[in-house]
C-alpha cells in the first residue's frame, strides 16, 4: 500500500482492530508508517493519517554554474546565486 504520515507531532502510532486481533503500527523517526494492508490504510485515513508522497525528488541534468556549482534546471546565463556569467552555447 505504501507509507502514511501521522496527523501531528504528538501521534507516534496507532492500533488497528481486525477480526483476528489488533495490529500495532508505530511511526519511524520521520513520522511515517508503512502499511501493506488496504483495509488498515483505510482505517488510518479515517483517523487522520495521510498518504506520503511517492516521489521525493527527481533527477535532471541541469546546467551547473561555473562559479559556484549551483545546478539550475534552466539555462541561466547569469547565476542568481553568485553572479557568474555562464556560457552554455558549446
Buried (B, 14 or more C-beta within 10 A) or exposed (E): BEBBBBBEEEBEEBEBEEEEEEBEBEBEEEBBBEBEBEEBBEBBEEEEBEBBEEEEEEEEEEBBBEEEEBEBEEEBEEBEEEEBEBEEEE
